[in-house]
Amino acid sequence: MPFAFVAVSPAWPASTATWALQDVVQEARRASPAAREARARWEAAAAAARGSGALPDPMAELGSKREPGDERMVSLGVSQDFPFPGKRGLERRSAEAAAAQLGELARAAEAEAAASARVLYHRLNLLDETAGILERTSELLRGVVKSAEARLASAKGELGDAFIAQTELEEVRNRLFEARRQRLLEEAAFNALLGRPVQGPVGPTRPPELEELTLPLEKVQDMARAASPELGASRWELALSTLERSRGRYAWAPDFRAGYERMRMAGGGEGGWSWKAGVSLPLWTARQRAEAAAAPPRAEERSAAAERMRLEVEREVAREYVEVRTHLQLARNGRDVIIPLAQGAVDVLRRGYEAGKTDILKVLESARTLLRTELEYQEQVYHYGEHWALLERWAGRSLPAGGRP
């Protein structure tokens, strides 16, 4: 069964260049240590399978024989073992099936690396957006501090207003520092996943587009049943179970040996030749009977494991599908309704404070509300991109949408 693996090596952007998500996904598939390990294991098994089922090596024999009163005789012979017809083909098919299963597991490792890279990419974007929001909030609070100082200078404000606003500003600055430090930690995890130096620079990221899923859940489930690498590996495991039962039946069949021997007198006298044939008979049947007894529970184990994996894939697809739709709606609500309302409240209360019609605590509370709603919106955008990545991970392929994160 053919497998296609990504082998693209994009030029990495400098720390000031924006990273394209598709380049990140391709690099994760290509360079992730876990994906490379699984891919190498599959390639080794596929190469070894090509030699499975070959004839055993022939046996060369050299002998010397001397009986009382006779001249010493030297013999040279060769013999070849021949497995029962069908055994070699069965061995080859078993090795090919095992290699194909490793190929599916390699696809799963690549898909896992790609999904993890996408999640980390969206996490980096969340931290970038968080830092931007905190910087804007700091600018807003600096304006509030200046307004408080101006009102105090004109004897229209209270002394405590400027201190309260400055305290709020310093708390936001602390959160900004924390977000920037957290990005350094996420950069290290991101670089390690891609097999890069952990302290390498990671440039700016792009937020995902908030687009609808265009397929119903039933269609996505059908895609997962056909394309999930985990389910592909389970199918090959069932095939191996069938082949193992066939090998158990062939264990009762005899094997054969044929040989030819040439003999000569050590002193140069007349020699001779002989041929021989042999057959191995399964007279000691303990091993065959034990294997036959173990075959049904092994088959049941593999069947149950395949069923468990199918249910797990279907469960994860359903869960991630609901998560994507939920976070999409929450993000849109935040962007289109909640944030504009919070921004409007800040604008109105700030103008009211400057006109002496409201107190500074209401202004600061509105600023906190705006900050919270903007951060919550970015959290929803992050979770939307995260769960879309995981949905495609379990579905085993990309999903169509107006724009995919």
Steps between C-alpha positions, in 0.01 A plus 500: 500500500661834402551777750582864429703697750576870488862587425500880477768720652382862503734786575429609856406865544700732717355591838339813350323316212149362535482121492257330263312221672527268199880523511493414868281194435724374221811545710341318794419202277850499354726585792321401821722243677197283579387502136851429374534208742171344392576558133843337529346201679251456216768537230719239671210255528398558137856435383530185712163370372638479148730218612239311699394165363829434324642148498725414794871510424638168366730293719848400373649191663857370506571159649766237545433132556727207574405151599741230623692355209371754251659805349382836633218657301433875462152631420362836393128563493228762493143490627202732479192528721164559331208620715160352428336673201321815619711562810738742332222704344323515834816621671544771237139617530531513879813715478336730246191536719715581804687763295172647376379527857817688592433724201162593647663563837753724327211694347350527847827635639516758222138600560565528874805720441307721257207540740730577792685757290172665402384515862831653610484745209155614613629517856781731388245711315287520814798632693580748221143626499494510880811714504343735245183532708698569817705764318181672383357479850819653639464786254137545606594508868781745437238729352282452809797585724561818303133593527510445876813712532345774286185505712710513815707789363181692426367428850210299354622152589603302804857415599429128514376476139848519348637241746214260430545534123877462527458183708270355235756589233784323683292186541439491125871550436573199723257290297669615180839393637354161596352449151834575336683261731241230432561541128866411552394173665259419217772580245725238662224236482424598140864476391548165677198357319649602165846365585654849512723662765266577787625857538458588132284801406135455413347777294153653520199281424164547332162443665264243346211613286166439669328282239223244518542128456334412172452127567245342734631284779393178325718584199798575722449167678498322162824676407659392826399137451666504158806719564592476869851350526408340833213315336727410210746348746214308663394355165853377437504351850191299411666391176801384700266300723361319196849431370608373840217246503610384155856461623368292787337262255817480292695406812356149459641469146838331440809666356741336257873471440695391193875444478781384277835359611820426305758255645862425413771280642767704678773323301341584168305183448163470338225706666125511485198711568170483681186703538262511787158635588339557836176618652434657841193359669313683780513202733536704821175693480510691830599828333240470225222415744597790728497744208162370386358550849640856520369607159132569592572724802766686303252562221242620752756731658581661166135528404418668831797735464384600151147562628634706790708713263204553266284620787778723629546664160125553459476642852788743445366611163159571653653685794733715290222575252280639778795690650578670167142615452468613862816710506421643157167631624646633825780675313257663259280615787800655669624671185166626368305577819682491832824684415320791322274542804796496739691746281198730489473495879867597534462790257187636668631469856837647414339806345270523798795491740682770309184710521465432872175304461622163632770366729825327405399163646234458231755588233746244633230236533399555139866469395526171688183376331635592157829328578323187620269480199787548254707232672202264511446557129861407426463189718200395292692561177787289636269214601328517162832451320613240754192283462496533122857366496398210724190430292710464185747292699232243583330525160830413332480777240428870445140615521341741253390843623472854376839553662687246708711602803 
